Amino acid sequence: MKEKLYKKEIWLTVIFSVLLMLMGHSASLFVLLPGMQSGSMWGFPIQYILPILMGWFGLAAVCLVMTLVCNKFDDEMDELSAKTKKERITVKE
């Protein structure tokens, strides 16, 4: 069980790190793919408004999801800690 939780923690860290990097650095997509620069959204050039929106609202959404997932993960860790505390044998001399 402990190994499973450690693997889950590593995967959560990797996945949310990648998502946060993508949201925070979305302007790099327009440098890598210059064909995406044509167009507008709400009267603004797409290469300006989309990184701003993804940076503000995208990061906020990813952080909200990350908070919910990590809270559930912490509950699982607390459950494991309580379970191992009960199983622990103490020896008194």
MDAnalysis code that builds the backbone (N, CA, C; Angstrom):
import MDAnalysis as mda
import numpy as np

u = mda.Universe.empty(279, n_residues=93, atom_resindex=np.repeat(np.arange(93), 3), trajectory=True)
u.add_TopologyAttr("name", ["N", "CA", "C"] * 93)
u.add_TopologyAttr("resid", np.arange(1, 94))
u.add_TopologyAttr("resname", ["MET", "LYS", "GLU", "LYS", "LEU", "TYR", "LYS", "LYS", "GLU", "ILE", "TRP", "LEU", "THR", "VAL", "ILE", "PHE", "SER", "VAL", "LEU", "LEU", "MET", "LEU", "MET", "GLY", "HIS", "SER", "ALA", "SER", "LEU", "PHE", "VAL", "LEU", "LEU", "PRO", "GLY", "MET", "GLN", "SER", "GLY", "SER", "MET", "TRP", "GLY", "PHE", "PRO", "ILE", "GLN", "TYR", "ILE", "LEU", "PRO", "ILE", "LEU", "MET", "GLY", "TRP", "PHE", "GLY", "LEU", "ALA", "ALA", "VAL", "CYS", "LEU", "VAL", "MET", "THR", "LEU", "VAL", "CYS", "ASN", "LYS", "PHE", "ASP", "ASP", "GLU", "MET", "ASP", "GLU", "LEU", "SER", "ALA", "LYS", "THR", "LYS", "LYS", "GLU", "ARG", "ILE", "THR", "VAL", "LYS", "GLU"])
u.atoms.positions = np.array([
    [0.823, -1.197, 0.000],
    [0.000, 0.000, 0.000],
    [0.868, 1.261, 0.000],
    [1.942, 1.215, 0.797],
    [2.808, 2.376, 0.900],
    [3.484, 2.671, -0.434],
    [3.938, 1.621, -1.126],
    [4.599, 1.807, -2.403],
    [3.634, 2.373, -3.442],
    [2.391, 1.924, -3.366],
    [1.363, 2.409, -4.288],
    [1.123, 3.910, -4.082],
    [1.097, 4.342, -2.827],
    [0.900, 5.758, -2.543],
    [2.104, 6.589, -2.973],
    [3.303, 6.048, -2.830],
    [4.493, 6.774, -3.283],
    [4.479, 6.944, -4.795],
    [4.086, 5.895, -5.511],
    [3.995, 5.995, -6.972],
    [2.930, 7.019, -7.369],
    [1.827, 7.022, -6.645],
    [0.756, 7.976, -6.934],
    [1.237, 9.403, -6.687],
    [2.007, 9.594, -5.629],
    [2.537, 10.922, -5.320],
    [3.469, 11.402, -6.423],
    [4.306, 10.515, -6.920],
    [5.225, 10.883, -8.004],
    [4.445, 11.252, -9.261],
    [3.430, 10.442, -9.607],
    [2.631, 10.737, -10.798],
    [1.877, 12.050, -10.652],
    [1.314, 12.317, -9.481],
    [0.627, 13.585, -9.258],
    [1.582, 14.760, -9.428],
    [2.773, 14.625, -8.904],
    [3.769, 15.693, -9.028],
    [4.132, 15.937, -10.482],
    [4.381, 14.878, -11.228],
    [4.767, 15.020, -12.630],
    [3.625, 15.616, -13.455],
    [2.428, 15.088, -13.287],
    [1.285, 15.548, -14.087],
    [0.978, 17.017, -13.812],
    [0.916, 17.394, -12.547],
    [0.577, 18.780, -12.246],
    [1.721, 19.731, -12.567],
    [2.958, 19.277, -12.497],
    [4.073, 20.123, -12.917],
    [3.982, 20.423, -14.405],
    [3.673, 19.407, -15.199],
    [3.538, 19.602, -16.647],
    [2.353, 20.523, -16.952],
    [1.228, 20.303, -16.298],
    [0.052, 21.155, -16.537],
    [0.316, 22.609, -16.157],
    [0.967, 22.815, -15.032],
    [1.271, 24.180, -14.609],
    [2.252, 24.853, -15.565],
    [3.226, 24.089, -16.051],
    [4.176, 24.650, -17.019],
    [3.473, 25.000, -18.326],
    [2.568, 24.145, -18.781],
    [1.842, 24.425, -20.026],
    [0.963, 25.660, -19.891],
    [0.290, 25.786, -18.777],
    [-0.581, 26.953, -18.585],
    [0.238, 28.237, -18.444],
    [1.305, 28.166, -17.708],
    [2.109, 29.353, -17.451],
    [2.937, 29.803, -18.642],
    [3.266, 28.877, -19.519],
    [4.118, 29.204, -20.669],
    [3.396, 28.958, -21.984],
    [2.114, 29.254, -22.019],
    [1.342, 29.007, -23.234],
    [1.730, 29.938, -24.374],
    [2.369, 31.048, -24.090],
    [2.808, 31.959, -25.153],
    [3.868, 31.304, -26.032],
    [4.580, 30.334, -25.501],
    [5.609, 29.641, -26.282],
    [5.016, 28.865, -27.450],
    [3.754, 28.472, -27.344],
    [3.095, 27.763, -28.441],
    [3.045, 28.625, -29.703],
    [2.866, 29.916, -29.532],
    [2.774, 30.806, -30.681],
    [4.144, 31.052, -31.310],
    [5.193, 30.870, -30.543],
    [6.535, 30.960, -31.103],
    [6.862, 29.672, -31.851],
    [6.493, 28.546, -31.272],
    [6.761, 27.257, -31.909],
    [5.895, 27.031, -33.147],
    [4.663, 27.484, -33.102],
    [3.716, 27.291, -34.201],
    [3.232, 28.657, -34.712],
    [4.005, 29.321, -35.573],
    [3.634, 30.672, -36.009],
    [2.338, 30.720, -36.815],
    [1.875, 29.599, -37.334],
    [0.610, 29.576, -38.066],
    [-0.589, 29.864, -37.174],
    [-0.433, 29.715, -35.878],
    [-1.528, 29.974, -34.934],
    [-1.723, 31.469, -34.667],
    [-0.820, 32.309, -35.155],
    [-0.866, 33.733, -34.830],
    [-1.922, 34.495, -35.615],
    [-2.496, 33.887, -36.610],
    [-3.526, 34.585, -37.373],
    [-4.874, 34.398, -36.690],
    [-5.585, 35.468, -36.514],
    [-6.896, 35.395, -35.900],
    [-7.024, 36.348, -34.735],
    [-8.248, 36.477, -34.281],
    [-8.495, 37.352, -33.136],
    [-9.591, 36.739, -32.267],
    [-9.592, 37.185, -31.033],
    [-10.590, 36.725, -30.069],
    [-11.035, 37.945, -29.287],
    [-12.319, 38.264, -29.333],
    [-12.885, 39.434, -28.673],
    [-12.191, 40.731, -29.104],
    [-11.726, 40.745, -30.326],
    [-11.082, 41.944, -30.859],
    [-9.601, 42.055, -30.546],
    [-9.042, 41.083, -29.840],
    [-7.620, 41.090, -29.519],
    [-6.906, 40.049, -30.380],
    [-5.656, 40.308, -30.750],
    [-4.904, 39.261, -31.464],
    [-4.794, 38.018, -30.597],
    [-4.978, 36.871, -31.215],
    [-5.031, 35.599, -30.486],
    [-3.734, 35.315, -29.724],
    [-2.594, 35.733, -30.285],
    [-1.320, 35.434, -29.624],
    [-1.104, 36.270, -28.363],
    [-1.941, 37.281, -28.127],
    [-1.832, 38.079, -26.902],
    [-2.878, 37.681, -25.864],
    [-4.114, 37.506, -26.307],
    [-5.198, 37.264, -25.346],
    [-5.198, 35.836, -24.813],
    [-4.879, 34.871, -25.648],
    [-4.923, 33.475, -25.204],
    [-3.895, 33.176, -24.103],
    [-2.638, 33.617, -24.232],
    [-1.704, 33.381, -23.107],
    [-2.114, 34.092, -21.818],
    [-2.733, 35.264, -21.942],
    [-3.185, 35.962, -20.735],
    [-4.298, 35.177, -20.061],
    [-5.271, 34.733, -20.860],
    [-6.384, 33.975, -20.285],
    [-5.934, 32.633, -19.725],
    [-5.054, 31.951, -20.457],
    [-4.561, 30.665, -19.961],
    [-3.677, 30.862, -18.738],
    [-2.957, 31.963, -18.702],
    [-2.106, 32.243, -17.550],
    [-2.910, 32.552, -16.307],
    [-3.990, 33.305, -16.452],
    [-4.797, 33.662, -15.284],
    [-5.782, 32.566, -14.930],
    [-6.694, 32.302, -15.856],
    [-7.777, 31.370, -15.555],
    [-7.327, 29.918, -15.664],
    [-6.419, 29.634, -16.578],
    [-5.913, 28.272, -16.714],
    [-5.146, 27.838, -15.475],
    [-4.269, 28.716, -14.994],
    [-3.525, 28.395, -13.772],
    [-4.458, 28.281, -12.570],
    [-5.457, 29.145, -12.505],
    [-6.408, 29.075, -11.391],
    [-7.175, 27.753, -11.421],
    [-7.587, 27.321, -12.609],
    [-8.334, 26.060, -12.726],
    [-7.449, 24.864, -12.377],
    [-6.213, 24.863, -12.883],
    [-5.298, 23.760, -12.577],
    [-4.982, 23.733, -11.081],
    [-4.796, 24.884, -10.478],
    [-4.515, 24.931, -9.036],
    [-5.713, 24.454, -8.215],
    [-6.929, 24.767, -8.664],
    [-8.118, 24.289, -7.968],
    [-8.205, 22.772, -8.035],
    [-8.015, 22.219, -9.213],
    [-8.057, 20.761, -9.371],
    [-6.926, 20.119, -8.576],
    [-5.744, 20.736, -8.617],
    [-4.598, 20.203, -7.876],
    [-4.880, 20.195, -6.373],
    [-5.521, 21.225, -5.881],
    [-5.868, 21.292, -4.457],
    [-6.815, 20.173, -4.072],
    [-7.834, 19.948, -4.880],
    [-8.801, 18.896, -4.579],
    [-8.155, 17.514, -4.617],
    [-7.346, 17.259, -5.634],
    [-6.701, 15.954, -5.771],
    [-5.689, 15.733, -4.645],
    [-4.927, 16.756, -4.329],
    [-3.914, 16.605, -3.274],
    [-4.549, 16.455, -1.895],
    [-5.696, 17.081, -1.666],
    [-6.397, 16.881, -0.394],
    [-6.879, 15.442, -0.249],
    [-7.383, 14.862, -1.343],
    [-7.782, 13.453, -1.297],
    [-6.563, 12.562, -1.062],
    [-5.456, 12.904, -1.685],
    [-4.231, 12.136, -1.491],
    [-3.748, 12.233, -0.040],
    [-3.839, 13.416, 0.554],
    [-3.460, 13.572, 1.963],
    [-4.353, 12.738, 2.875],
    [-5.628, 12.648, 2.551],
    [-6.523, 11.798, 3.336],
    [-6.102, 10.333, 3.244],
    [-5.682, 9.900, 2.058],
    [-5.208, 8.523, 1.900],
    [-3.927, 8.299, 2.711],
    [-3.045, 9.275, 2.724],
    [-1.812, 9.153, 3.507],
    [-2.114, 9.110, 5.008],
    [-3.054, 9.936, 5.452],
    [-3.448, 9.921, 6.866],
    [-4.051, 8.582, 7.250],
    [-4.838, 8.014, 6.349],
    [-5.438, 6.703, 6.596],
    [-4.360, 5.632, 6.727],
    [-3.358, 5.683, 5.863],
    [-2.250, 4.732, 5.945],
    [-1.460, 4.925, 7.236],
    [-1.255, 6.173, 7.618],
    [-0.516, 6.464, 8.850],
    [-1.265, 5.929, 10.076],
    [-2.564, 6.126, 10.102],
    [-3.355, 5.625, 11.229],
    [-3.354, 4.103, 11.255],
    [-3.405, 3.505, 10.084],
    [-3.406, 2.043, 9.994],
    [-2.079, 1.465, 10.481],
    [-0.970, 2.059, 10.084],
    [0.337, 1.545, 10.515],
    [0.597, 1.836, 11.983],
    [0.018, 2.909, 12.498],
    [0.180, 3.227, 13.915],
    [-0.501, 2.168, 14.781],
    [-1.645, 1.655, 14.329],
    [-2.358, 0.614, 15.062],
    [-1.598, -0.703, 15.018],
    [-0.938, -0.957, 13.871],
    [-0.247, -2.232, 13.691],
    [1.125, -2.245, 14.362],
    [1.607, -1.098, 14.763],
    [2.926, -1.004, 15.364],
    [2.958, -1.703, 16.733],
    [3.993, -2.468, 16.939],
    [4.132, -3.186, 18.207],
    [5.224, -2.501, 19.016],
    [4.923, -2.165, 20.245],
    [5.914, -1.554, 21.113],
    [6.338, -2.542, 22.194],
    [7.598, -2.538, 22.465],
    [8.144, -3.457, 23.465],
    [8.675, -2.613, 24.621],
    [8.234, -2.943, 25.836],
    [8.705, -2.233, 27.019],
    [9.509, -3.201, 27.851],
    [10.596, -2.699, 28.373],
    [11.470, -3.573, 29.191],
    [11.180, -3.404, 30.651],
])
